[in-house]
Amino acid sequence: MKRLICSVIIAASALFASAKVDIQDLANYVYPNNGTASASLNFMPDGQSYLKLSADGKTIGRYDVATGKLVENIFDASKTRGDNKLERISSYTLSPDGSLLLVYKDKQPIYRRTFRAEYYIFDIKRNTLKPLSTAHPYQQSPVVSPDGRMIAFMAADNNIYIHKVDYGSEVAVTTDGKFNSIINGVPDWVYEEEFSTNRSMEWAPDNSMLCYLKYDESQVPAFSFTEYEGACDPKPQFSLYTGEYTYKYPVAGEPNSKVTLHSYDVETRKTKQIDLPATDIEYIPRIHFGPTAAQLIVLTLNREQNRLDFFSVNPRSTVATQIHQEKSRTWVRPEVYQSVTYLPDAMVIYSDRTGWSHLYRIAYNGNDLGALTSGEFDVTAFYGYTADGSYYYQSTSAGAINRVITKVNPRKKTSQNVSPESGWATASFAPGGAYYILNHSSATSVPVFSLVSSAKDKALRTLEDNSAAAARFASAPKREFITFQAMGREFNAYLVKPADFDPSRKYPVIMSQYSGPGSQEVVNRWGIDWPQYYAQQGYVVAGVDGLGTGGRGREFEQCVYKNLGYYETESQNAFLAYLQAQPWADANSIGIYGWSFGGYESLMSASSGAPYAASVAVAPVTSWRYYDTIYAERYMSTPQANAEGYDRSAPINRVVKMNCPILLMHGTADDNVHLSNAMELTARLIAANRMPQMLLFPNMNHSINGCNTRAVVYARMLEFFNAELRK
């Protein structure tokens, strides 16, 4: 069999001459130009009114929920009292009691979920605007006390401060903060990225105490990447000599931050460290107060992440008691600790103890009060209770590709779906549950946001119908869903075909996938992106959710444990074989693409021996030894405990089998999947006499967006596939 050798990008100018891509035309289909509008409102604590920021960012109006009429403008940037003025705001946070707004300017992103900004306190009743802090101009992750009289935040020195609204004073809670050493009240990089959090401090319900986590990352190895002047948001200080950014990033098997729990007494200004009664705690992914100040619920994980413990802690006495535990033979799903609902009488948690993700009530003393849901489907969101005792949840009960919202009334022993079974529905409830915003879309219908009364679950009015987006993309090809049998299972897949699709013709095919544990790409919800544009250029774009993906129970998802890349690749190869057998597919012109984990899987598939014609990997992991502790070890254990699994699952160890053309794209400032992943793979490919094509994006992070760069990613990919799949 003739071996295909990848071409060098420098020698490709003639190759692409006949395959020009209109980047600006493509840009209309990708981020940020492919978005739809949302309802964009925030309910007030009374549940009977809501706030909405004007399109120009200058006013915030309060509207009556029932009628939708404007009651008053509670914020007008041109009319605030005091010496501080803002021309406009981009966003705001409402205090728990509804008395204050936190608004900000000059947002400075840090990582995926965190940023610093100049925050201001707007007193709604007094119409005054004051800076959150004058001593520390930039603040991070501020949190307002329940009574609205105190605001805790972390400053640039990694210390926590409390601003007392009544007096305009400020007090330091911690003093030991230090960059790349000690962080107080805000998570380190790996917690933020993998535990999906941007804050690690919580107020007691009675405002008496602030509890927080301290991250000692002094022993965590540091990672550095080069900074350039660049052209998108340029950094002129690096025009002649490059800069360097260094931060703490624990790769698999290396030390994590040492995390400790602390309480701060507002009145006495005394801080206590709280020790938990367990010796093998590696992570504290969440802290949250229960109904009283004596019940701080602390969630902990061991390093294997297969045991989650719930502790009830009294911050004053520092007495901690274990009240609940979730165990798994593989890993505890992240939603179990990231999506706990704290109610006055109990917690509502997720558990997959039956093989499916369902809801359970756990009392604050640890008593298991039983299941709220059951069946062979996954519950994917819990929305809480209404005044009559009914509760709402979102699930896959109508099939893994759909999300339906169900209402249960335990007193009447009734259960009903309040959203269509076909499509993707989400909800956002007002305090008290009298009203909710229902968002529904499908692969063929744009998102529609409706205001619904929970009394009869009838829409009162439409808040946003996205008619403009519907008209704009009316002629764009839509996803169609299929299933196929392979490996003794049924798989969900989709196809995006050209609008003038002719089944008698042969089409090149691009397989698009992500494939990461618990993820889903084959979903029945609205989405316009590069696949629709590519379909208009004569491609069929196809995707399958293979083994390891979510929405289909524990066994389907967790079969990949300690063996990432194997079952995912088997699934992609089975889909490849299915596509090759279709009469409309050019069996010799099928390529595969992915980003991040999808980039990893694109490389795994390309090195599997299956006949892919080309492979594109954007920001790929090329060895799990290069990736962070929490994610890599959750699915693979540590390299010390599973060395063979790490070696077997690494694309860098499979380069001799990468016999199709490969295109790599990566941001040089990717703090998540480091550029070194692509560089190490490239080095090994070159050593094996294989020459990949590569496009780097200076100073771009893992998302590669800003200054039209997302369109450049997909334009370059289209050029590559035009050259390789249309020979």
C-alpha positions in Angstrom: 0.0 0.0 0.0 1.4 3.4 -1.0 2.3 5.6 2.0 1.0 9.2 1.9 3.5 11.8 2.9 2.3 15.1 4.3 3.3 18.2 2.4 5.1 21.3 3.7 3.0 24.4 4.0 5.7 26.6 2.4 5.4 24.6 -0.8 1.7 24.7 -0.9 1.0 28.1 -2.6 0.3 26.5 -6.0 -1.8 23.8 -4.3 -4.2 26.4 -2.9 -4.3 28.7 -5.9 -7.5 27.1 -7.2 -9.0 26.8 -3.7 -9.4 30.4 -2.6 -11.6 30.9 0.5 -13.5 34.1 1.1 -12.7 34.7 4.7 -15.2 37.6 5.2 -18.0 35.5 3.7 -17.1 32.6 6.0 -16.9 35.0 9.0 -20.6 35.5 8.8 -21.1 31.9 9.9 -18.7 31.6 12.8 -18.1 33.2 16.2 -18.8 36.0 17.0 -21.1 36.7 14.0 -23.2 33.5 14.3 -24.8 34.2 17.6 -28.4 34.6 18.5 -30.0 37.0 21.1 -31.1 35.9 24.5 -33.7 37.2 27.0 -30.9 39.1 28.9 -32.8 39.8 32.1 -32.3 39.3 35.8 -35.1 38.6 38.2 -35.4 40.8 41.4 -35.5 39.0 44.8 -39.3 39.5 44.9 -39.8 37.3 41.9 -42.3 39.8 40.5 -40.1 42.1 38.6 -36.9 41.9 36.6 -34.0 44.1 35.4 -32.9 44.6 31.8 -29.8 46.5 30.6 -30.4 48.7 27.6 -28.7 47.9 24.3 -26.5 51.0 24.7 -25.4 50.0 28.2 -26.5 53.3 29.7 -29.7 52.4 31.6 -31.1 49.5 33.6 -34.9 49.3 33.7 -37.1 47.4 36.2 -40.0 45.7 34.6 -43.2 44.1 35.9 -43.0 40.4 35.2 -46.8 39.9 34.7 -47.3 42.8 32.3 -43.8 43.4 30.9 -44.2 47.1 31.4 -41.3 49.4 32.5 -41.8 50.3 36.1 -38.8 52.6 36.5 -35.2 53.1 35.4 -33.2 52.1 38.4 -29.8 53.1 36.8 -29.1 55.8 34.4 -25.3 56.4 33.7 -25.9 60.1 33.0 -27.8 60.8 36.3 -25.9 59.0 39.0 -24.9 61.0 42.1 -21.3 61.5 43.2 -18.0 62.3 41.7 -17.7 59.0 39.7 -19.2 58.8 36.3 -19.5 55.9 33.8 -20.5 56.5 30.2 -21.9 53.0 29.9 -21.6 49.6 31.5 -21.2 46.1 29.9 -22.7 44.1 32.7 -23.8 44.2 36.4 -24.4 42.0 39.4 -27.4 42.4 41.7 -26.9 42.0 45.4 -28.9 39.2 47.2 -31.2 41.7 48.9 -31.7 43.7 45.7 -30.4 47.0 47.1 -27.1 47.3 45.2 -25.6 46.8 41.8 -22.0 46.0 41.1 -21.0 47.4 37.8 -17.5 47.5 36.2 -15.3 48.9 33.5 -11.9 48.1 32.0 -12.3 44.3 32.2 -9.0 42.5 32.1 -9.3 38.7 31.4 -7.1 36.4 33.4 -8.1 32.9 32.4 -11.3 31.3 31.1 -13.7 32.4 33.9 -11.7 35.0 35.8 -11.0 38.7 35.2 -10.1 41.8 37.0 -12.0 45.1 36.6 -12.6 48.5 38.2 -15.8 47.8 40.1 -18.3 50.4 41.3 -21.1 50.1 43.8 -24.4 51.6 42.8 -26.9 52.1 45.6 -30.3 51.8 43.9 -32.2 53.8 46.6 -29.7 56.6 46.9 -28.7 56.7 43.2 -25.0 56.9 44.2 -22.0 55.4 42.4 -18.8 54.8 44.3 -15.7 52.7 43.6 -15.5 49.4 45.4 -12.0 50.2 46.4 -9.6 53.1 46.1 -6.6 51.4 47.6 -7.0 48.5 45.2 -8.2 49.9 41.8 -8.7 46.4 40.2 -10.8 43.8 42.0 -11.6 40.2 41.2 -14.6 38.0 42.0 -16.5 40.3 44.4 -19.3 38.8 46.4 -21.9 40.8 48.3 -23.1 39.8 51.8 -26.8 38.7 52.1 -27.8 42.0 53.7 -26.0 44.1 51.0 -23.8 45.9 53.6 -20.4 44.2 52.9 -18.6 43.2 49.7 -15.6 40.8 49.8 -13.2 40.7 46.9 -9.7 39.6 46.0 -7.2 42.3 45.0 -4.2 42.1 42.7 -2.0 41.1 45.7 -3.9 37.9 46.0 -5.5 39.0 49.4 -9.1 39.2 50.4 -10.6 42.6 51.5 -14.0 43.5 52.7 -15.6 46.8 51.8 -18.2 48.0 54.3 -20.8 49.8 52.4 -22.3 51.8 55.3 -19.0 53.4 56.3 -17.0 53.3 53.0 -14.2 51.5 54.9 -12.1 48.6 54.0 -10.5 45.8 56.0 -8.0 43.2 55.1 -9.0 39.6 55.7 -5.7 38.1 54.6 -2.1 39.4 54.3 -0.1 36.5 53.0 -1.2 36.6 49.3 1.6 36.4 46.7 1.6 35.8 43.0 2.5 32.2 42.0 2.6 31.3 45.7 -0.5 32.0 47.8 -4.1 32.8 46.5 -6.9 33.7 48.9 -10.6 33.3 48.0 -10.1 32.7 44.3 -9.2 29.4 42.7 -5.9 28.6 41.1 -5.7 27.8 37.4 -6.5 24.1 37.5 -9.4 24.6 39.9 -10.9 27.3 37.8 -10.5 25.3 34.6 -11.6 21.9 35.7 -13.9 22.6 38.6 -15.7 25.4 36.7 -15.4 28.0 39.4 -14.2 31.6 39.7 -14.7 32.2 43.4 -13.8 30.3 46.6 -15.4 32.5 49.3 -18.9 32.5 50.8 -20.8 34.6 53.2 -22.7 33.1 56.1 -26.5 33.6 55.9 -26.5 35.9 58.9 -23.6 38.0 57.5 -21.5 37.1 60.6 -18.7 35.3 58.8 -16.8 34.9 55.6 -15.5 31.4 54.8 -12.8 31.0 52.1 -10.2 28.6 50.6 -6.5 29.4 50.6 -4.4 27.9 47.7 -0.8 27.4 48.5 0.7 26.8 45.0 4.3 27.4 46.0 5.2 23.7 45.3 3.3 23.5 42.0 5.7 23.4 39.0 5.5 26.6 36.9 4.9 26.7 33.1 6.0 29.6 30.8 5.1 30.7 27.3 6.4 33.4 25.1 4.5 36.7 24.6 4.9 38.7 21.3 3.9 42.2 20.2 1.2 40.7 18.0 -1.4 42.5 15.9 -4.6 41.7 17.8 -4.6 43.8 21.0 -0.8 44.4 20.4 1.7 44.5 23.2 4.3 47.1 22.1 6.6 46.3 25.1 7.5 43.1 23.3 8.2 44.6 19.9 11.9 44.1 20.0 12.3 41.5 22.7 9.7 38.9 23.5 8.1 38.6 26.9 7.3 35.6 29.0 4.2 34.7 31.1 4.8 32.2 33.9 2.1 30.6 36.0 1.5 27.5 38.1 0.2 24.5 36.1 0.3 21.0 37.6 0.6 18.4 34.9 -0.5 14.8 35.5 1.3 13.2 38.4 2.8 16.5 39.7 2.0 18.3 43.0 -1.3 20.3 43.3 -1.9 23.3 45.4 -2.3 22.6 49.1 -5.8 23.9 49.8 -7.0 24.8 53.3 -10.4 26.1 54.7 -10.6 29.2 56.8 -13.3 31.3 58.5 -13.2 35.0 59.2 -15.3 36.6 61.9 -16.6 40.0 60.8 -17.0 41.3 64.3 -13.8 40.1 66.0 -11.7 40.1 62.8 -10.3 36.8 63.8 -9.4 34.0 61.3 -9.5 30.3 62.0 -8.1 27.4 59.9 -10.6 24.6 59.8 -9.2 21.0 59.6 -11.4 18.3 58.1 -11.4 14.8 59.6 -9.8 13.0 56.7 -6.2 12.3 55.7 -6.5 11.8 52.0 -8.3 14.9 50.8 -6.7 16.3 47.6 -9.4 18.7 46.4 -12.0 21.0 47.9 -14.1 21.8 44.7 -16.9 23.6 46.5 -18.0 25.3 49.8 -21.5 26.6 50.4 -23.5 27.6 53.4 -26.6 25.6 54.2 -29.6 27.3 55.9 -27.7 28.5 59.0 -24.3 30.0 59.8 -23.4 26.8 61.7 -23.7 24.7 58.5 -21.0 25.2 56.0 -21.1 22.4 53.5 -17.7 21.4 52.3 -17.2 19.0 49.4 -13.9 17.1 49.1 -12.4 14.7 46.6 -9.5 12.2 46.9 -6.8 12.4 44.2 -8.4 9.5 42.3 -11.6 11.6 42.2 -13.7 8.4 42.8 -14.9 9.4 46.3 -16.7 12.6 47.1 -17.4 13.5 50.7 -19.8 16.0 52.1 -18.8 17.6 55.4 -21.0 19.8 57.6 -18.7 22.4 59.3 -19.4 24.8 62.1 -17.1 27.8 61.3 -17.1 29.1 64.8 -16.3 25.8 66.7 -14.5 24.4 63.6 -16.2 21.1 64.3 -16.6 19.1 61.0 -18.7 16.0 60.5 -19.0 13.9 57.4 -22.6 13.6 56.4 -22.7 12.0 53.0 -20.4 10.2 50.5 -20.6 9.4 46.8 -18.3 6.7 45.4 -17.6 5.4 41.9 -15.6 2.5 40.4 -14.3 5.1 37.8 -14.8 8.8 38.5 -17.4 10.9 40.3 -19.1 12.9 37.6 -18.3 16.7 37.9 -22.0 17.7 38.1 -22.3 15.8 41.4 -20.2 18.5 43.1 -20.7 21.4 40.8 -24.5 21.4 40.8 -25.7 20.8 44.3 -28.9 22.7 45.2 -29.2 24.0 48.7 -32.7 24.2 50.0 -34.0 25.1 53.5 -34.6 21.5 54.5 -32.2 19.5 52.3 -29.7 19.4 49.5 -30.6 18.1 46.1 -27.7 16.2 44.5 -27.0 14.2 41.4 -26.0 10.5 41.7 -25.5 7.9 39.0 -25.7 5.0 41.6 -28.3 3.3 39.4 -26.3 3.7 36.2 -28.2 6.9 35.2 -27.8 10.4 36.6 -30.8 11.1 38.9 -31.8 13.5 41.7 -31.7 12.7 45.4 -32.6 14.6 48.5 -30.0 14.6 51.3 -30.8 16.1 54.7 -28.3 18.4 56.3 -27.7 15.7 59.0 -26.9 13.2 56.2 -30.2 11.3 56.0 -30.9 10.1 52.5 -34.5 11.3 51.9 -34.9 9.3 48.6 -34.9 9.9 44.9 -36.8 12.6 43.1 -36.3 11.0 39.7 -35.8 7.6 38.2 -35.7 5.8 34.9 -33.3 4.9 32.0 -32.4 8.5 31.2 -30.0 11.2 32.6 -31.2 14.2 34.5 -29.2 17.1 33.3 -30.5 20.1 35.4 -32.6 20.7 38.5 -34.6 23.9 38.6 -36.1 23.8 42.1 -39.5 24.0 43.7 -42.5 26.2 43.3 -44.9 27.3 46.1 -47.2 24.4 45.6 -44.3 21.9 46.1 -43.9 21.1 42.4 -40.4 20.7 41.1 -38.9 21.0 37.6 -35.9 19.2 36.0 -34.3 18.8 32.6 -33.5 15.4 31.2 -32.7 13.1 28.2 -36.0 11.3 28.7 -37.0 12.1 25.1 -33.7 10.8 23.8 -30.1 11.7 24.2 -30.1 14.3 21.5 -33.0 16.2 23.1 -33.5 18.1 26.4 -37.0 18.2 27.8 -38.2 19.9 31.0 -40.5 18.0 33.3 -42.7 19.2 36.1 -43.6 16.9 39.0 -46.3 17.6 41.5 -45.8 15.1 44.4 -49.1 16.0 46.1 -51.1 15.3 43.0 -48.8 12.5 41.9 -48.6 14.0 38.5 -45.7 14.4 36.0 -45.8 16.4 32.8 -43.4 17.7 30.2 -43.7 21.5 30.0 -41.5 21.8 26.9 -41.6 20.0 23.5 -40.1 16.5 23.5 -38.2 17.3 20.3 -35.5 19.9 20.6 -33.5 21.5 23.4 -35.1 23.3 26.3 -33.6 25.2 29.2 -35.3 27.2 32.0 -34.4 30.1 34.3 -36.7 30.5 37.3 -37.6 33.6 39.2 -37.2 33.6 43.0 -40.2 31.8 44.5 -40.8 30.0 41.2 -44.0 31.8 40.1 -42.4 32.5 36.7 -39.7 31.1 34.5 -38.1 31.9 31.2 -38.3 28.9 28.8 -35.7 28.8 26.0 -36.4 26.3 23.3 -34.7 25.6 19.9 -34.0 22.7 17.6 -31.7 22.0 14.7 -34.2 23.7 12.4 -35.7 26.4 14.7 -34.0 29.4 16.3 -34.0 29.9 20.1 -37.3 31.4 21.3 -37.4 32.8 24.9 -40.9 32.8 26.5 -42.0 34.1 29.9 -44.1 31.4 31.5 -46.3 31.3 34.5 -45.7 28.1 36.6 -49.3 28.1 37.8 -50.5 26.7 34.4 -47.1 26.4 32.6 -48.5 28.7 29.9 -46.5 31.3 28.1 -47.5 34.9 28.9 -45.5 36.4 26.1 -42.4 36.0 23.9 -39.3 37.8 25.2 -37.1 37.1 22.2 -38.0 35.2 19.0 -34.7 35.6 17.1 -36.6 36.3 13.9 -33.7 38.2 12.5 -31.4 35.2 12.8 -34.1 32.9 11.4 -34.4 35.2 8.3 -30.6 35.6 8.0 -29.9 31.8 8.0 -33.2 30.6 6.4 -31.3 29.1 3.4 -28.5 27.6 5.4 -28.3 23.8 5.4 -29.6 22.3 8.6 -28.5 19.2 10.6 -30.4 16.0 10.0 -30.1 13.2 12.5 -29.4 9.5 11.9 -28.5 6.4 13.8 -26.4 3.5 12.8 -25.4 0.2 14.3 -21.8 -0.7 15.1 -19.8 -2.4 17.9 -23.0 -4.0 19.1 -24.5 -0.6 19.8 -26.6 2.1 18.3 -24.9 5.5 17.8 -26.4 8.9 17.3 -25.0 11.0 14.4 -25.8 14.0 12.2 -25.2 15.1 8.6 -25.1 18.6 7.2 -25.6 18.3 3.4 -25.4 20.9 0.6 -28.7 22.6 0.0 -28.7 21.2 -3.6 -27.7 17.7 -2.4 -28.0 15.1 -5.2 -27.8 11.5 -3.9 -26.5 10.4 -7.3 -23.3 12.5 -6.9 -20.2 11.8 -4.8 -19.3 14.2 -2.1 -16.2 14.7 0.0 -17.0 14.3 3.7 -15.5 16.0 6.8 -16.1 14.2 10.1 -16.3 16.7 13.0 -16.1 15.6 16.6 -15.1 16.5 20.1 -15.4 13.0 21.8 -14.4 14.1 25.3 -15.9 12.2 28.3 -19.5 13.3 29.0 -19.6 15.7 26.0 -22.2 15.8 23.3 -22.0 17.2 19.8 -25.0 15.4 18.3 -27.7 17.6 19.8 -31.1 18.8 18.5 -30.6 22.5 19.1 -30.0 25.5 17.0 -26.5 26.1 15.8 -25.0 27.8 12.7 -21.3 27.5 12.3 -18.6 26.5 9.8 -20.4 23.1 8.9 -23.2 25.1 7.2 -20.7 27.2 5.3 -18.7 24.1 4.2 -21.9 22.4 3.1 -22.5 25.4 0.8 -19.0 24.7 -0.7 -20.0 21.2 -1.6 -19.0 19.1 1.4 -21.1 16.8 3.6 -20.1 17.5 7.3 -20.9 14.6 9.6 -20.5 13.9 13.3 -21.0 11.0 15.7 -21.1 10.9 19.5 -19.0 7.8 20.2 -18.3 5.8 23.3 -17.3 8.0 26.2 -19.7 10.8 25.4 -22.7 11.8 27.6 -26.4 11.7 27.8 -26.6 7.9 27.6 -25.9 6.7 31.1 -22.8 5.8 33.1 -21.6 2.6 31.3 -21.7 4.3 27.8 -19.6 7.2 29.2 -17.3 5.6 31.6 -16.1 2.6 29.5 -13.1 4.8 28.5 -11.7 4.9 32.1 -7.9 4.6 32.2 -7.9 4.1 28.4 -8.7 7.4 26.7 -8.6 7.4 23.0 -9.3 3.7 22.4 -13.1 3.4 22.4 -13.4 6.9 21.0 -11.2 6.0 18.0 -13.1 2.7 17.5 -16.3 4.7 17.4 -15.0 7.3 14.9 -13.6 4.5 12.7 -17.0 2.7 12.8 -18.6 5.9 11.6 -15.9 6.3 8.9 -16.8 2.8 7.6 -20.5 3.7 7.7 -19.9 6.9 5.7 -17.7 5.1 3.1 -20.6 2.7 2.5 -23.0 5.5 1.6 -23.6 5.8 -2.2 -23.3 9.6 -2.1 -19.9 9.7 -0.2 -16.5 9.7 -1.9 -15.0 6.9 0.1 -11.5 8.0 -0.6 -12.1 11.7 0.4 -13.1 11.6 4.0 -11.2 13.8 6.5 -11.5 14.3 10.2 -11.4 17.5 12.4 -11.4 18.4 16.1 -10.5 21.1 18.6 -8.9 20.5 22.0 -10.0 16.9 23.0 -11.4 16.8 19.5 -8.0 17.6 18.1 -6.5 14.9 20.2 -9.1 12.4 18.9 -8.5 13.6 15.3 -4.8 12.6 15.7 -5.7 9.3 17.4 -8.0 8.4 14.5 -5.5 9.5 11.9 -2.9 7.1 13.5 -5.3 4.2 13.9 -4.7 2.7 10.4 -8.1 3.6 9.2 -8.2 5.3 5.7 -8.7 8.9 6.6 -7.7 11.2 3.7 -6.7 14.1 5.9 -6.7 15.2 9.6 -7.0 18.7 11.2 -6.2 19.1 14.9 -6.7 22.5 16.5 -5.1 23.0 20.0 -4.7 19.2 20.5 -3.5 17.4 23.5 -0.7 15.1 22.2 0.0 13.3 25.5 -2.0 13.3 28.7 1.3 13.5 30.5 1.3 17.2 29.3 -2.2 18.0 30.6 -3.4 19.1 34.0 -3.8 16.9 37.1 -7.6 17.2 37.6 -8.7 16.4 34.1 -6.1 13.9 33.1 -6.2 12.0 36.4 -10.0 12.0 36.6 -10.1 9.7 33.5 -6.6 8.1 33.5 -5.5 8.0 37.1 -1.9 9.2 37.6 1.0 8.4 35.3 2.6 6.6 38.2 -0.4 4.3 38.5 -1.2 3.9 34.8 2.0 4.4 32.9 1.0 2.0 30.1 -2.3 3.7 29.6 -0.7 7.1 29.3 1.8 5.7 26.8 -0.8 3.9 24.7 -3.1 6.9 24.5 -0.5 9.5 23.4 -0.5 10.6 19.7 3.2 11.5 20.1 3.9 7.7 20.4 1.9 6.9 17.2 3.5 9.2 14.6 4.8 6.3 12.5 1.1 5.5 11.8 0.2 9.0 10.8 0.2 8.4 7.1 -2.3 11.1 6.0 -1.8 14.8 5.6 -2.1 16.6 8.9 -2.8 20.3 9.7 -2.1 21.6 13.1 -3.3 25.0 14.4 -2.5 26.4 17.9 -2.5 29.6 19.8 0.9 30.5 21.2 -0.6 31.8 24.5 -2.8 28.8 25.1 -2.8 28.5 28.9 -5.0 25.4 28.7 -3.5 23.0 26.1 0.0 24.3 25.8 1.6 24.9 22.4 4.3 22.5 23.5 1.8 19.7 22.7 1.8 20.6 19.0 5.6 21.2 19.1 6.4 17.9 20.6 4.2 16.1 18.1 5.8 18.0 15.2 9.3 17.1 16.4 8.4 13.5 16.4 6.7 13.7 13.0 9.8 15.3 11.5 12.0 12.6 13.1 9.8 10.0 11.4 10.1 11.8 8.0 6.6 13.2 8.1 6.0 16.9 7.6 2.8 18.3 9.0 1.4 21.7 8.0 1.0 24.2 10.8 -0.5 27.6 11.5 0.2 29.4 14.7 -1.8 32.3 16.2 0.5 34.7 18.1 -0.7 35.6 21.6 -4.0 33.7 21.1 -5.4 31.5 23.9 -7.2 28.1 23.6 -10.3 29.7 22.1 -8.4 31.5 19.2 -10.9 34.4 18.9 -10.7 38.1 18.4 -9.8 40.2 15.4 -11.5 37.7 13.0 -9.1 34.9 13.9 -11.8 32.3 14.4 -12.7 32.8 10.7 -9.1 32.4 9.8 -9.0 29.0 11.6 -11.8 27.7 9.5 -10.7 29.4 6.3 -7.3 27.7 6.6 -9.0 24.4 7.3 -11.2 24.7 4.3 -8.2 25.5 2.1 -6.5 22.4 3.5 -9.5 20.1 2.9 -10.0 21.6 -0.6 -6.4 20.6 -1.4 -6.6 17.1 0.2 -10.1 15.9 -0.4 -10.7 17.3 -3.9 -7.7 15.9 -5.7 
